[in-house]
Amino acid sequence: MLLVEMKVRGITLDPVTNMPIIILRDLENSKSLPIWIGIFEANAIASEMEKLTPPRPMTHDLIKNLVEGLKSKVKRIIVNDLRNNTFFATIELENNGTNIPIDSRPSDAIALALRVNAPILVSEEVIKKAKKIDMTQLPEKEDLGEDKEKLREWLDKLKPEDFGKYEM
C-alpha cells in the first residue's frame, strides 16, 4: 500500500449541510483530502490545533494518557480505506516492540495523532477513491437537490487560505 503523509490544513464547514470538514493536505501541497466529521470530533481537533487545555481530560486526551500510561506509543495513523462514502483508519500502536493496529474513525485517529505528534498517512488508493465520491450519497441535512453540483465545484476549488480560523 502506497502511503502519502498529510497534515491537517484546517477545518471548514460544508456550505450545504453545515457539517464540519477536516482538510488534509500532502507535504508538497499537491493533494487534498476532505473528510466530513462530526461536530464533537471537529471540536476535539480544533481544540488541539488551538492548543486549548480543558480543565479535565477529554476523550482523546484520555486515550493519549492511556497509551502513555501503558508505556506504548502511537507510531502513526493511516486513513486506509473508503467504502460507501465512509472513511476508515487505523491507529498503529507500538508496545514492547510489537505493532498493534487499532481500527478507528479517521476523525478520532487524527485527534489523537495531533495530541501525540504522530504522522498522519493516507493510502494513495483512498485519495483516488475520494475524488470519485458519489455526492448523492452524502449525509443530508435536508434535500440537497441542485446544490450537490455546487458542493462538488466548491470542494474542487478549495485552497488552504479558504480555511479561516483553523488554518495551520
NUTIGU-339634 format. One line per field, with one value per residue (C-alpha): residue number from 1; residue in one letter; x, y, z. Coordinates in nm, 4 decimals. Example, Ala and Ser with C-alpha at 12.3 -4.5 7.8 and 13.67 -1.06 7.14 Angstrom:
<pts>
num	(1, 2)
residu	(A, S)
px	(1.2300, 1.3670)
py	(-0.4500, -0.1060)
pz	(0.7800, 0.7140)
</pts>
This chain:
<pts>
num	(1, 2, 3, 4, 5, 6, 7, 8, 9, 10, 11, 12, 13, 14, 15, 16, 17, 18, 19, 20, 21, 22, 23, 24, 25, 26, 27, 28, 29, 30, 31, 32, 33, 34, 35, 36, 37, 38, 39, 40, 41, 42, 43, 44, 45, 46, 47, 48, 49, 50, 51, 52, 53, 54, 55, 56, 57, 58, 59, 60, 61, 62, 63, 64, 65, 66, 67, 68, 69, 70, 71, 72, 73, 74, 75, 76, 77, 78, 79, 80, 81, 82, 83, 84, 85, 86, 87, 88, 89, 90, 91, 92, 93, 94, 95, 96, 97, 98, 99, 100, 101, 102, 103, 104, 105, 106, 107, 108, 109, 110, 111, 112, 113, 114, 115, 116, 117, 118, 119, 120, 121, 122, 123, 124, 125, 126, 127, 128, 129, 130, 131, 132, 133, 134, 135, 136, 137, 138, 139, 140, 141, 142, 143, 144, 145, 146, 147, 148, 149, 150, 151, 152, 153, 154, 155, 156, 157, 158, 159, 160, 161, 162, 163, 164, 165, 166, 167, 168)
residu	(M, L, L, V, E, M, K, V, R, G, I, T, L, D, P, V, T, N, M, P, I, I, I, L, R, D, L, E, N, S, K, S, L, P, I, W, I, G, I, F, E, A, N, A, I, A, S, E, M, E, K, L, T, P, P, R, P, M, T, H, D, L, I, K, N, L, V, E, G, L, K, S, K, V, K, R, I, I, V, N, D, L, R, N, N, T, F, F, A, T, I, E, L, E, N, N, G, T, N, I, P, I, D, S, R, P, S, D, A, I, A, L, A, L, R, V, N, A, P, I, L, V, S, E, E, V, I, K, K, A, K, K, I, D, M, T, Q, L, P, E, K, E, D, L, G, E, D, K, E, K, L, R, E, W, L, D, K, L, K, P, E, D, F, G, K, Y, E, M)
px	(0.0000, 0.1479, 0.1092, 0.1170, 0.1991, -0.0531, -0.1073, -0.4243, -0.4620, -0.7824, -1.1419, -1.4239, -1.7991, -1.9734, -2.1725, -2.4659, -2.5034, -2.3166, -2.1228, -1.7569, -1.4960, -1.1350, -0.8945, -0.5789, -0.3064, 0.0119, 0.3515, 0.4015, 0.0603, -0.0396, -0.3090, -0.6016, -0.8426, -1.1661, -1.3253, -1.6691, -1.6670, -1.8983, -1.9198, -1.7707, -1.4738, -1.4258, -1.4243, -1.1638, -0.9397, -0.9862, -0.9129, -0.5818, -0.4978, -0.5580, -0.3640, -0.6581, -0.6257, -0.9537, -0.9771, -1.0226, -0.9087, -1.1462, -1.1864, -0.8856, -0.6712, -0.7777, -0.6754, -0.3374, -0.2942, -0.3899, -0.1443, 0.1367, 0.0390, 0.0691, 0.4187, 0.3016, 0.3451, 0.1252, 0.3591, 0.1270, -0.2286, -0.3357, -0.6525, -0.6606, -0.9983, -1.3031, -1.6143, -1.9681, -1.8548, -1.7212, -1.3532, -1.1694, -0.8472, -0.6043, -0.4097, -0.0773, 0.0464, 0.3855, 0.4187, 0.7384, 0.8455, 0.5089, 0.2921, -0.0771, -0.3270, -0.6430, -0.9487, -1.0664, -1.2726, -1.0374, -1.1551, -1.0662, -0.7342, -0.6472, -0.7452, -0.5121, -0.2301, -0.2349, -0.2059, 0.0954, 0.2596, 0.2215, 0.2365, -0.0932, -0.0715, -0.3306, -0.3409, -0.2914, -0.5898, -0.8106, -0.7062, -0.8025, -1.1352, -1.2172, -1.2072, -1.4939, -1.7194, -2.0810, -2.2264, -2.5751, -2.4748, -2.3514, -2.5172, -2.8039, -2.9167, -3.2056, -3.2693, -2.9666, -3.1260, -2.9175, -2.6759, -2.4863, -2.3130, -2.2377, -2.0802, -1.8660, -1.7478, -1.6762, -1.4674, -1.2717, -1.1770, -1.0754, -0.7434, -0.5608, -0.6408, -1.0124, -0.9894, -1.0178, -0.9649, -0.8231, -0.5713, -0.2348)
py	(0.0000, 0.3325, 0.5926, 0.9730, 1.1787, 1.4543, 1.7378, 1.8930, 2.2131, 2.3283, 2.2713, 2.4294, 2.3898, 2.2284, 2.5227, 2.2986, 2.0694, 2.2782, 1.9644, 2.0119, 1.9021, 1.8389, 1.9128, 1.7045, 1.8174, 1.6390, 1.7897, 1.9109, 2.0844, 1.8899, 1.6591, 1.7373, 1.5105, 1.6475, 1.4247, 1.5039, 1.4639, 1.5150, 1.8372, 1.6832, 1.5424, 1.8773, 2.0441, 1.7960, 1.8584, 2.2374, 2.2452, 2.0700, 2.2905, 2.5949, 2.4311, 2.4771, 2.2751, 2.1632, 2.1586, 1.7787, 1.5322, 1.4965, 1.1612, 1.1983, 1.3257, 1.0187, 0.7894, 0.9644, 0.9227, 0.5526, 0.4851, 0.6613, 0.5037, 0.1597, 0.2519, 0.2396, 0.4827, 0.5917, 0.5296, 0.6666, 0.6733, 0.5608, 0.6562, 0.3261, 0.2754, 0.4436, 0.2305, 0.3509, 0.7118, 0.6227, 0.6643, 0.4105, 0.4496, 0.2548, 0.3763, 0.1930, 0.1472, 0.0162, -0.1697, -0.3510, -0.3754, -0.5124, -0.3213, -0.3210, -0.1953, -0.0405, 0.0226, 0.3837, 0.6536, 0.8950, 1.1891, 1.0122, 0.8912, 1.2432, 1.3980, 1.1500, 1.1955, 1.5711, 1.5176, 1.2857, 1.4362, 1.1136, 1.1137, 1.1126, 0.8888, 0.8317, 0.5490, 0.6682, 0.4491, 0.6401, 0.9703, 0.8362, 0.6988, 1.0258, 1.2133, 0.9922, 1.0271, 0.9988, 1.3330, 1.1802, 0.9616, 1.2411, 1.2670, 1.5031, 1.7816, 1.8311, 1.7535, 1.8987, 1.8986, 2.1015, 2.2057, 1.8752, 2.0062, 2.3369, 2.1418, 1.9381, 2.2603, 2.4224, 2.1234, 2.1185, 2.4843, 2.4660, 2.6334, 2.6459, 3.0157, 2.9277, 2.7518, 3.0615, 3.0484, 2.6968, 2.7194, 2.5684)
pz	(0.0000, -0.1097, 0.1684, 0.1499, 0.4588, 0.5155, 0.7613, 0.8916, 0.6925, 0.8526, 0.9427, 0.7498, 0.7234, 0.4314, 0.2881, 0.2004, 0.5043, 0.7671, 0.8618, 0.9610, 0.7088, 0.8039, 0.5216, 0.4939, 0.2545, 0.1495, 0.2313, -0.1279, -0.1294, -0.4381, -0.2934, -0.0645, 0.1144, 0.2649, 0.5300, 0.6715, 1.0502, 1.3460, 1.5419, 1.8590, 1.6692, 1.4944, 1.8362, 1.9655, 1.6636, 1.6713, 2.0463, 1.9904, 1.6918, 1.9114, 2.1979, 2.4357, 2.7553, 2.9121, 3.2926, 3.2806, 3.0127, 2.7204, 2.5426, 2.3091, 2.5972, 2.7965, 2.5104, 2.4917, 2.8687, 2.8473, 2.5663, 2.7522, 3.0857, 2.9265, 2.8043, 2.4447, 2.1589, 1.8696, 1.5758, 1.3102, 1.1920, 0.8479, 0.6620, 0.4810, 0.3168, 0.1704, 0.1307, 0.0643, 0.1192, 0.4658, 0.5513, 0.7674, 0.9634, 1.1767, 1.4751, 1.4850, 1.8407, 1.9416, 2.2705, 2.3704, 2.0064, 1.8932, 1.6467, 1.7341, 1.4728, 1.6193, 1.4000, 1.4263, 1.2682, 1.0888, 1.2991, 1.6251, 1.4862, 1.3664, 1.7017, 1.8752, 1.6205, 1.6798, 2.0560, 2.0295, 1.7194, 1.5228, 1.1417, 0.9515, 0.6452, 0.3761, 0.1280, -0.2301, -0.3197, -0.0720, -0.2287, -0.5727, -0.4468, -0.2673, -0.5967, -0.7094, -0.4032, -0.5059, -0.3955, -0.3993, -0.1042, 0.1243, 0.4656, 0.4104, 0.6388, 0.4001, 0.0350, -0.1434, -0.4879, -0.7343, -0.4570, -0.4920, -0.8031, -0.6271, -0.3405, -0.5827, -0.7520, -0.4148, -0.2981, -0.6236, -0.5746, -0.2046, -0.1229, 0.2138, 0.2563, 0.2491, 0.5842, 0.8023, 1.1764, 1.1984, 0.9162, 1.0106)
</pts>
